[in-house]
Amino acid sequence: MTKKKTTSERAAWLSQLLGSEFFGACEEHKEMRKCEINTYCVDCQGSLCPHCLAPHRAHRLLQIRRYVYQDVVRILDMQRLLDCSKVQPYTVNSAKVVLLNPRKQSKPSKPNLGVPVCEVCRRSIADPNRYCSIACKTSGSWQSEDALVAVAVADAESSESESFLPHLTSDVGSSSSSSHPGSLGAGKDWNPDSPPRSRRTRPRKGIPRRAPLF
């Protein structure tokens, strides 16, 4: 239960961050200079401009930066809240940053053969990274956690006779054909100790007899 609560809390502020738009004018301070929204408050789950920061000084804040028209955050800042390992890094003014969301593409493109790609969106990245952005990294992490929970539940509810079998999927019903890859049309009562059936389709010929003598 603790893991589910932690994952849910993380999903709330992170989903809000990934879905927010930055570098537009703040509606509350649009008449003032430097009213560009470039900060995110993790505790309040809201986007802020420099004039909105005063009540949030004691909160966890993330400064949003720009890199090739993309929203990015410094790895040092994000690492305090989330594991950024295996995410493609970039350098902005000597600071290492990561993308919040996958790079925007005008049209889909196929990566060259042999070039590493993001495990989620299949965009090109550099080795040894596995994800192009925070969005892809967290998407893969939550899917892995859900898969582990599903496997644990399936193991607990399985019968003793099947407890030693690996649960490869949680949504595919168990059947004799899936547990025995060599049998394509086996029935549910297939017994591994029973003798194999003959593949002969025609009955055997009878004992040859001589023609009667006249």
C-alpha positions in Angstrom: 0.0 0.0 0.0 2.9 2.4 0.8 4.3 1.9 -2.7 1.0 2.7 -4.4 0.6 5.8 -2.4 4.1 7.0 -3.2 3.6 6.3 -6.9 0.3 8.2 -6.9 1.8 11.2 -5.1 4.6 11.3 -7.6 2.3 10.9 -10.5 0.2 13.9 -9.4 2.9 16.6 -9.3 4.9 15.1 -12.1 1.9 14.8 -14.5 1.0 18.4 -13.7 4.6 19.5 -14.4 4.8 17.6 -17.7 1.4 19.0 -18.8 2.2 22.6 -18.0 3.1 25.4 -20.4 6.0 27.7 -19.6 7.5 30.9 -20.8 4.1 32.6 -21.4 3.0 35.8 -19.6 1.6 35.4 -16.1 -2.0 36.5 -16.0 -1.7 38.0 -12.5 1.4 40.0 -13.3 1.1 40.6 -17.1 1.3 44.4 -16.6 4.7 44.0 -14.9 8.1 43.4 -16.4 9.7 39.9 -16.4 6.4 38.2 -15.9 7.4 35.1 -17.9 6.4 31.8 -16.3 9.6 29.9 -15.7 9.3 28.2 -12.3 7.3 25.2 -11.1 6.3 24.6 -7.4 6.3 20.9 -6.6 4.4 21.3 -3.3 1.6 23.5 -4.8 1.7 21.8 -8.3 1.6 25.2 -10.0 3.5 27.3 -12.5 5.0 30.6 -11.3 6.6 33.7 -12.6 9.3 35.6 -10.7 6.6 37.9 -9.1 4.7 34.8 -7.7 7.7 33.3 -5.8 7.4 35.2 -2.5 4.8 32.8 -0.8 6.7 29.8 -2.2 10.2 30.4 -1.0 10.1 27.5 1.5 8.6 25.1 -1.1 10.4 22.8 -3.5 10.9 24.8 -6.7 12.1 23.8 -10.1 13.4 26.4 -12.6 12.4 25.6 -16.1 14.9 26.5 -18.9 14.8 26.4 -22.7 16.9 24.3 -25.0 16.1 24.4 -28.8 12.5 25.4 -28.1 12.1 22.6 -25.6 11.4 22.8 -21.8 14.3 21.4 -19.8 15.4 21.3 -16.1 18.8 21.0 -14.6 19.8 17.4 -13.7 21.0 18.6 -10.3 17.7 20.1 -9.5 15.5 17.3 -10.8 17.7 14.6 -9.3 16.6 15.6 -5.8 13.0 14.7 -6.7 13.4 12.0 -9.3 16.0 9.5 -10.6 17.3 11.0 -13.9 19.7 8.2 -14.8 19.6 6.8 -18.3 17.9 10.0 -19.6 19.6 11.8 -22.5 21.4 14.9 -21.1 22.2 18.1 -22.9 24.4 21.1 -22.0 23.0 24.6 -21.6 25.4 27.3 -20.5 27.7 24.6 -19.0 24.8 23.1 -17.0 23.6 19.5 -17.7 19.9 19.5 -18.4 17.2 16.9 -19.4 14.1 17.3 -21.5 10.7 17.3 -19.7 8.9 15.8 -22.7 10.0 14.2 -26.0 11.4 16.4 -28.7 8.8 17.8 -31.0 8.9 16.5 -34.6 7.1 18.0 -37.6 6.8 14.6 -39.1 7.6 11.1 -37.9 11.0 9.9 -38.9 12.6 6.4 -38.8 15.9 6.2 -36.9 18.9 4.8 -38.7 19.7 1.1 -38.2 22.2 0.6 -35.3 21.4 4.0 -33.7 20.2 3.8 -30.1 16.6 4.9 -29.6 14.4 5.8 -26.7 12.7 2.7 -25.3 9.3 4.5 -25.1 9.0 6.9 -28.0 11.7 5.5 -30.3 13.4 8.8 -30.9 17.2 8.8 -31.4 19.4 9.1 -28.4 23.0 8.6 -27.5 24.5 5.5 -25.9 24.3 4.4 -23.0 21.0 6.3 -22.4 17.7 4.6 -22.6 15.2 7.5 -22.5 15.0 10.8 -24.3 13.1 12.7 -21.6 11.7 12.6 -18.1 8.2 11.8 -19.5 9.5 8.7 -21.2 11.7 7.6 -18.2 8.8 7.9 -15.7 6.4 6.2 -18.1 8.7 3.2 -18.3 9.3 3.2 -14.6 5.6 3.2 -13.7 4.9 0.4 -16.2 7.7 -1.7 -14.6 6.3 -1.1 -11.1 2.8 -2.1 -12.2 4.1 -5.2 -13.9 6.0 -6.3 -10.7 2.8 -5.7 -8.6 0.7 -7.7 -11.1 3.2 -10.6 -11.0 3.3 -10.6 -7.2 -0.5 -10.7 -7.0 -0.7 -13.5 -9.6 1.9 -15.6 -7.6 0.0 -15.2 -4.4 -3.3 -16.3 -5.9 -1.9 -19.2 -7.9 -2.5 -22.8 -6.8 0.3 -24.8 -5.1 0.6 -27.0 -8.2 1.4 -24.0 -10.3 3.4 -21.9 -7.8 6.7 -22.9 -9.4 5.8 -21.8 -12.9 7.0 -18.3 -14.1 4.1 -15.8 -14.7 5.2 -14.1 -17.8 2.0 -12.2 -18.4 -0.9 -11.3 -16.1 -3.7 -11.0 -18.8 -3.2 -14.2 -20.7 -5.1 -17.2 -19.4 -3.1 -20.3 -18.7 -3.6 -23.3 -21.1 -1.9 -26.5 -21.9 -0.9 -25.2 -25.3 0.9 -22.2 -23.9 2.7 -24.2 -21.2 3.8 -26.8 -23.7 5.2 -25.0 -26.7 5.5 -28.2 -28.8 1.8 -29.0 -28.7 -0.2 -26.8 -31.1 -3.6 -28.4 -30.7 -3.4 -30.2 -27.4 -6.5 -30.4 -25.2 -6.8 -29.3 -21.6 -6.4 -32.9 -20.3 -3.1 -33.4 -22.0 -0.8 -35.6 -19.8 3.0 -35.3 -20.2 3.4 -39.0 -19.1 1.0 -40.4 -21.7 2.6 -42.1 -24.7 2.7 -40.0 -27.9 -0.1 -40.4 -30.4 0.8 -42.0 -33.7 0.8 -39.7 -36.6 -0.4 -42.4 -39.0 -3.6 -41.3 -40.7 -4.4 -44.5 -42.7 -5.1 -47.9 -41.1 -2.5 -50.6 -41.5 -2.9 -53.1 -44.3 -4.1 -56.5 -43.3 -2.0 -59.7 -43.4 -1.3 -60.6 -47.0 -3.1 -63.8 -48.2 -2.3 -66.0 -51.1 -4.7 -66.4 -53.9 -6.6 -69.8 -53.8 -5.3 -72.6 -56.0 -7.7 -74.2 -58.5 
